[in-house]
């Protein structure tokens, strides 16, 4: 092989290495409104973590054991999910691969949304909606019972900067980042995007379920 060919292969190799994701950058999540997190999840519960331990979860393609953290939990209430209570939550062993750290000991309550694994188990990542229960607004807590579910056919579009627009009537524009520079702003804490009888969606504020006149109206 000539010197020119070897140089070209080396350059291509370095280019490919430069495009591979680094471990520290491996976990990247797009912000979602709490309603979106609820609708996207298989399971949404209020719970405490009682204990934790590292467990084996099979092997990778090279035969190496896959480690996960297992949290034994005490479920307080299920807002969405299977009939059987969740007993164990699994997550990756570090935040670099989207693992979640929960306080154990049974004192701190969380709202936990994630993916069902069956037989009383679920899996969570940093991209799921997991927050201390006492940080939720009263409206958010009440919306978990019914109101968020009413809007699961709607699409919430985050506005990163002005101008931004909706592209269809079944969208609600999420403006918290523009107006408050926070994804935990007014719309996240106090509003839900609800589908109405004409098929359009609009923001609704309030802890009680929307009245029929809101659902029937054409304009927000």
VENGIZI-V108737 format. One record per residue. N is the residue number from 1. RES is the residue in three letters. OMEGA is omega in radians with two decimals (none if undefined). NEAR is the number of other ideal C-beta (glycine too) atoms within 10 Angstrom. Layout:
((N RES OMEGA NEAR) (N RES OMEGA NEAR))
This chain:
((1 UNK -3.11 7) (2 UNK -3.13 7) (3 UNK -3.13 7) (4 UNK 3.14 8) (5 UNK 3.12 9) (6 UNK 3.13 10) (7 UNK -3.14 10) (8 UNK 3.13 12) (9 UNK 3.11 11) (10 UNK -3.14 10) (11 UNK 3.13 10) (12 UNK 3.11 10) (13 UNK 3.12 10) (14 UNK 3.12 9) (15 UNK 3.12 9) (16 UNK 3.09 9) (17 UNK -3.13 8) (18 UNK -3.13 7) (19 UNK 3.13 6) (20 UNK 3.13 6) (21 UNK 3.06 9) (22 UNK -3.08 7) (23 UNK -3.08 9) (24 UNK -3.10 8) (25 UNK -2.96 8) (26 UNK -3.10 13) (27 UNK -3.14 17) (28 UNK -3.05 9) (29 UNK 3.03 10) (30 UNK 3.13 8) (31 UNK 3.08 16) (32 UNK 3.04 20) (33 UNK 3.14 23) (34 UNK 3.10 26) (35 UNK 3.09 28) (36 UNK 3.14 21) (37 UNK 3.11 20) (38 UNK -3.07 24) (39 UNK -3.11 21) (40 UNK -3.04 16) (41 UNK 2.99 21) (42 UNK -3.05 15) (43 UNK 3.02 23) (44 UNK -3.07 24) (45 UNK 2.91 23) (46 UNK -3.00 17) (47 UNK 3.01 24) (48 UNK 3.04 21) (49 UNK -3.08 22) (50 UNK -3.12 14) (51 UNK 3.09 11) (52 UNK 3.04 17) (53 UNK 3.10 10) (54 UNK -3.11 10) (55 UNK 3.04 14) (56 UNK 3.12 9) (57 UNK 3.14 13) (58 UNK -3.10 7) (59 UNK 3.06 10) (60 UNK -3.06 8) (61 UNK 3.13 5) (62 UNK -3.14 5) (63 UNK 3.14 6) (64 UNK -3.14 8) (65 UNK 3.08 10) (66 UNK -3.12 12) (67 UNK 2.99 13) (68 UNK 3.02 17) (69 UNK 3.08 19) (70 UNK 3.04 16) (71 UNK 2.93 24) (72 UNK -3.03 15) (73 UNK 2.97 25) (74 UNK 3.13 13) (75 UNK 3.12 18) (76 UNK 3.11 13) (77 UNK 3.03 14) (78 UNK 3.10 16) (79 UNK -3.12 19) (80 UNK 3.11 17) (81 UNK -3.09 18) (82 UNK 3.13 14) (83 UNK -3.11 5) (84 UNK 3.10 13) (85 UNK 3.04 15) (86 UNK -3.14 23) (87 UNK -3.09 16) (88 UNK 3.06 15) (89 UNK -3.14 28) (90 UNK 3.11 19) (91 UNK 3.12 25) (92 UNK -3.01 21) (93 UNK 3.12 13) (94 UNK -3.13 14) (95 UNK 3.12 15) (96 UNK 3.07 14) (97 UNK 3.01 13) (98 UNK 3.07 17) (99 UNK -3.09 18) (100 UNK 3.09 22) (101 UNK 3.10 14) (102 UNK 3.02 21) (103 UNK 3.13 13) (104 UNK -3.11 16) (105 UNK 3.05 10) (106 UNK -3.13 14) (107 UNK -3.06 8) (108 UNK 3.12 13) (109 UNK -3.14 17) (110 UNK 2.78 23) (111 UNK -3.04 24) (112 UNK 3.06 27) (113 UNK -3.12 26) (114 UNK -3.08 26) (115 UNK 3.12 15) (116 UNK 3.04 17) (117 UNK 3.12 15) (118 UNK 3.07 9) (119 UNK 3.06 10) (120 UNK -3.10 14) (121 UNK 3.04 16) (122 UNK -3.14 28) (123 UNK -3.14 19) (124 UNK 3.07 25) (125 UNK 3.09 17) (126 UNK 3.14 17) (127 UNK 3.07 17) (128 UNK -3.12 22) (129 UNK -3.11 19) (130 UNK -3.07 19) (131 UNK 3.02 15) (132 UNK -3.06 12) (133 UNK -3.06 16) (134 UNK 3.06 10) (135 UNK 3.13 11) (136 UNK 3.05 17) (137 UNK 3.09 15) (138 UNK 3.12 10) (139 UNK 3.12 17) (140 UNK -3.13 22) (141 UNK -3.13 15) (142 UNK -3.13 16) (143 UNK 3.14 26) (144 UNK -3.07 21) (145 UNK -3.05 12) (146 UNK -2.91 12) (147 UNK 3.11 23) (148 UNK -3.13 24) (149 UNK -3.14 17) (150 UNK -3.08 19) (151 UNK -3.06 27) (152 UNK 3.06 14) (153 UNK 3.10 13) (154 UNK 3.09 23) (155 UNK 3.09 15) (156 UNK -3.09 23) (157 UNK -3.13 17) (158 UNK 3.09 18) (159 UNK -3.13 16) (160 UNK 3.13 9) (161 UNK 3.11 7) (162 UNK -0.02 8) (163 UNK 3.00 6) (164 UNK -3.00 14) (165 UNK 2.96 8) (166 UNK -3.10 14) (167 UNK 3.12 8) (168 UNK -3.08 10) (169 UNK -3.10 14) (170 UNK 3.12 17) (171 UNK 2.96 17) (172 UNK -3.10 25) (173 UNK -3.11 15) (174 UNK -2.95 25) (175 UNK -3.01 17) (176 UNK -3.09 20) (177 UNK -3.13 18) (178 UNK -3.03 16) (179 UNK -3.04 12) (180 UNK -3.09 13) (181 UNK -3.12 8) (182 UNK 3.05 12) (183 UNK 3.09 16) (184 UNK -3.08 14) (185 UNK -3.01 17) (186 UNK -3.11 14) (187 UNK 3.11 25) (188 UNK -3.04 21) (189 UNK -2.93 16) (190 UNK -3.06 17) (191 UNK 2.97 26) (192 UNK 3.11 29) (193 UNK -2.98 28) (194 UNK 3.09 23) (195 UNK -3.10 19) (196 UNK -3.01 21) (197 UNK 3.14 11) (198 UNK 3.11 11) (199 UNK 3.11 10) (200 UNK 3.12 18) (201 UNK -3.14 23) (202 UNK 3.09 23) (203 UNK 3.07 18) (204 UNK 3.12 23) (205 UNK 3.09 11) (206 UNK -3.11 15) (207 UNK -3.12 14) (208 UNK 3.05 10) (209 UNK -3.12 17) (210 UNK 3.08 19) (211 UNK -3.06 11) (212 UNK -3.12 10) (213 UNK 3.05 7) (214 UNK -3.10 15) (215 UNK -3.09 16) (216 UNK -3.06 10) (217 UNK -3.10 15) (218 UNK -3.12 10) (219 UNK 3.13 5) (220 UNK none 12))
